[in-house]
Amino acid sequence: PWNLVAANAALGPLLAGVAPELLAAPVNVMRIALHPEGLAPRIANFAEWRAHLIERLRRQLELTADAGLAALFEEVSGYPVPPAPDRRPDDLGGVAVPLQLLIGDRLLSFLSTVTVFGAAVDITLSELSLETFFPADAATAEALRAA
C-alpha cells in the first residue's frame, strides 16, 4: 500500500537528502513524506501536511480494513513530529492542502490531484492511483522551469 510504482525525473531533486533506506524498493511514499529522515524536516507546513496524509490513510483503512494499510497507519502515525518552522501555510479555505517544501533557501509550494483508476473487471487497476503535483504559485513554477 502506498508504494511508488513510477515517477518522472522531476522527483529526483526533490528527494535529495532523503535517507537511502527510504528510497530502497519498495519505495513507500507515506514513509518518505512523514519519516524524520525523509521529507518531514523540509516540509514547511508539516503539521498540516501530516494531518492531511494521516487522514487520507485512515479513510482508506476504514474502507478496506486492509492489514497492510493498518500496519502502515500504525507505523507512520508513530513517527515523531519535528518542530514546526516559522512559516504559516496559505489558507485555501479547506479546499486543498498545499505541500510547502523547503529546497535549500527556497520554498516551493505544490497542489496535488489524485486520480483513482477503476474497472469492474480488473481489481489490480482499482488499486492504482496517480498523484500529480502542480506549482501552487508563480515562484514555484519559475523554480521548476529553471531546474
RAFEN-V764094 format. One record per residue. N is the residue number from 1. RES is the residue in one small letter. D_CENTER is the distance of its C-alpha to the mean C-alpha in whole Angstrom. Layout:
N|RES|D_CENTER  N|RES|D_CENTER
This chain:
1|p|13  2|w|10  3|n|11  4|l|11  5|v|14  6|a|14  7|a|13  8|n|15  9|a|16  10|a|14  11|l|12  12|g|14  13|p|15  14|l|11  15|l|11  16|a|15  17|g|16  18|v|13  19|a|16  20|p|17  21|e|17  22|l|13  23|l|14  24|a|17  25|a|17  26|p|16  27|v|12  28|n|10  29|v|6  30|m|6  31|r|9  32|i|8  33|a|5  34|l|8  35|h|11  36|p|14  37|e|14  38|g|11  39|l|9  40|a|10  41|p|13  42|r|12  43|i|10  44|a|13  45|n|12  46|f|11  47|a|13  48|e|12  49|w|8  50|r|9  51|a|11  52|h|9  53|l|7  54|i|10  55|e|12  56|r|11  57|l|11  58|r|15  59|r|16  60|q|15  61|l|17  62|e|20  63|l|20  64|t|20  65|a|22  66|d|20  67|a|21  68|g|18  69|l|16  70|a|18  71|a|18  72|l|14  73|f|14  74|e|17  75|e|16  76|v|12  77|s|14  78|g|17  79|y|15  80|p|16  81|v|15  82|p|16  83|p|19  84|a|17  85|p|18  86|d|21  87|r|19  88|r|18  89|p|16  90|d|17  91|d|19  92|l|18  93|g|20  94|g|17  95|v|17  96|a|13  97|v|11  98|p|10  99|l|8  100|q|11  101|l|11  102|l|14  103|i|15  104|g|19  105|d|20  106|r|19  107|l|16  108|l|14  109|s|13  110|f|11  111|l|11  112|s|9  113|t|11  114|v|11  115|t|14  116|v|16  117|f|19  118|g|22  119|a|25  120|a|28  121|v|29  122|d|26  123|i|24  124|t|22  125|l|21  126|s|20  127|e|17  128|l|16  129|s|13  130|l|12  131|e|9  132|t|10  133|f|10  134|f|13  135|p|14  136|a|15  137|d|18  138|a|21  139|a|20  140|t|17  141|a|19  142|e|21  143|a|20  144|l|18  145|r|21  146|a|23  147|a|21
